[in-house]
């Protein structure tokens, strides 16, 4: 099931405020593999296609084909693009 962008963004933002972020975020993002996101972290912003959802990190492939691993603990916000 794919949610409209507005719904996915709201759901993901809600998860980031949850005390059990890693588990909830990985469960919600699991259905979003192959979808494109902009992820803002404590260190900057990355954009790419979700290629893998780990228990405590997300793996993105950027347009340049570079793979970026983002630990959930560093995520400030996630927005579909």
C-alpha angles and dihedrals in degrees: 000000000000119000123212112264093254092053094046092050092050092047093049093045089051090052092053089062093050120104092230095053100155097054097040095043094048091049094050095043093047089083090049099067109136091024122118122242141173110222121195114203137178087267104042143295129301130187127198151107118294107245102168138010115209128187092260105011144044124222119214131186111215124213088261087059091248115143117229124193114204119190112221091233089066096050116110098172142350126208129178114237 
